[in-house]
Amino acid sequence: MPNYRNIKEKLIELLLSTASITALLILIGIFVFLFITGIRTFTEISPTEFFLGNEWNPTAYGEPKWGILSLVIGTIIVTFGSLVIAIPLGIASAVYLSEIAKPKIRETIKPVIEMIAGIPSVVLGLIGILFLSPLIAKIFGLSSGLNAFTSSIIVGVMVLPTIISISEDVLTSLPNEFRESSLALGATKWQMIRMTLLPAALSGIVAAIMLGLGRAVGETMGVLMVAGNSRAMPISFFDPIRPMTANIAIEIKEVVKGSLHYEALFAIGLVLFVMTFVVNFISDIIIEKQVRKYKW
Amino acid sequence: MQEEIKIEFKDTNFWYNSKQILVGINLKIYSNKITALIGPSGCGKSTLLRCINRMNDLIPISKIDGKLLYNNENIYEKDTDVIELRKEIGMVFQKPNPFPMSIFDNVAYGLRIQNMKDKNKIKQIVKESLEKADLWDEVKDRLNLSAFRLSGGQQQRLCIARSLAINPEVVLLDEPCSALDPLATAKIESLLRKLKNERTIIIVTHNMHQAKRISDYTCYLLNGKVIEYSGTAEMFDNPKNKLTKDYINGEFG
């Protein structure tokens, strides 16, 4: 009699391993495609011009410009601005949820915050165009509210749930002994949070920020809609900017497949990929360390 | 010799949820003595200990009534300064629980929350506290090492040093040796004997031999009630209550 159970087990194993290998192959394929297409750019454009040139104008008649510096700076400004908004708000909310809010309040607020993470970025972009940017133009007396500042707020809102949610998990998972021994020494609740819990949770909170940073760097749609998309080198927070992601999204539909412009956009994609990969890699290492630190 | 009463429970009851954990406790704890609380698991000895520095306040669904006098003042009045109280009544927990920081910073923690800024004074007190906890010689060359790198027994002595640093009048110990080996336990016991000259010590232990070895008074608790309370030698040589006798003879528990 054949052993049906054994055959079934083998089949399931095969199915699962096929699925995971397929996923892996797709990911590798994407990277290889991105790499091969992107790297070809550098046969015609020198890396110096590409990375350090501050003018991006591939369609200029006669003398196209291939410098991505202003785009990179656009990305950096939005990322920085969004984190300046999201880090203090995020950590404060996490501390409130984990240490101060009553269980009932926490159980209500946490899913709501996680729901914000589920809002499509195009919806946040719409809110940015229709409500936020006119408001900001009015407050600061600008002709247009589509600028780095507005984008920072929109991306900040997108990053916030990640930072809150992970920081809160890290704080909640700290051993209760830290709280008890701190209070037993006569610490106030605030001293306990500031002098014991936050230092103990620091690396986990840093990891949460890094994950948020990765999201901010890669964010496209919300930014594209409110950034203003000017290619000029931004000088202040109220200048319109064109982050790398937005630039790819805007231009990819106008380029001829296989042209140098097409390849250069992939090269920008490759740079973005490397940036987010490095950020995620570092945050993985930090999280790993945090988890190991308090295994008693 | 008339002994001074440091802490007194007067008809104290304690509930957790709707379950009564402590029932009509009347108990006098004397200054500069070691008092041991013994009894089987779940008898309420840890709860009783945690009433004294109001750590039970952290449990939202708990309730207490009756009086608990510390230096003749009821510490369950509305205007009691709990922060101040906890600075005078230190606590050492069952599991060694140093903070994730250096040895030095662990001991200095209590001073820093009191806003002590004078670095030399902090150094001085950290040294004295570690000496009192018999740990100084073992760690004096590596004060900046993470406290987690110490052995379990050393960590527990570090926790004792940490609570001594703010000079408490009373030290509460909640089964401080239950996670330690016999040698580490012996060190802590000899340390406690030394400490009682300056402080009142209350220790919860499930180890009757430990109670017998180090305490001056022993209180036997069962189901949240004080069954017997007397001098330690008296209780172990000649228990008055049959329940106590059964317990210390190892017939149950």
Chai-1 contact restraints between the chains, C-beta under 6 A:
chainA,res_idxA,chainB,res_idxB,connection_type,confidence,min_distance_angstrom,max_distance_angstrom,comment,restraint_id
A,E177,B,N97,contact,1.0,0.0,6.0,A-B,restraint_1
A,S181,B,N97,contact,1.0,0.0,6.0,A-B,restraint_2
A,A184,B,R86,contact,1.0,0.0,6.0,A-B,restraint_3
A,A184,B,M91,contact,1.0,0.0,6.0,A-B,restraint_4
A,L185,B,G110,contact,1.0,0.0,6.0,A-B,restraint_5
A,G186,B,I83,contact,1.0,0.0,6.0,A-B,restraint_6
A,G186,B,R86,contact,1.0,0.0,6.0,A-B,restraint_7
A,G186,B,K87,contact,1.0,0.0,6.0,A-B,restraint_8
A,A187,B,I113,contact,1.0,0.0,6.0,A-B,restraint_9
A,T188,B,I83,contact,1.0,0.0,6.0,A-B,restraint_10
A,Q191,B,I113,contact,1.0,0.0,6.0,A-B,restraint_11
A,T196,B,F99,contact,1.0,0.0,6.0,A-B,restraint_12
A,A200,B,P100,contact,1.0,0.0,6.0,A-B,restraint_13
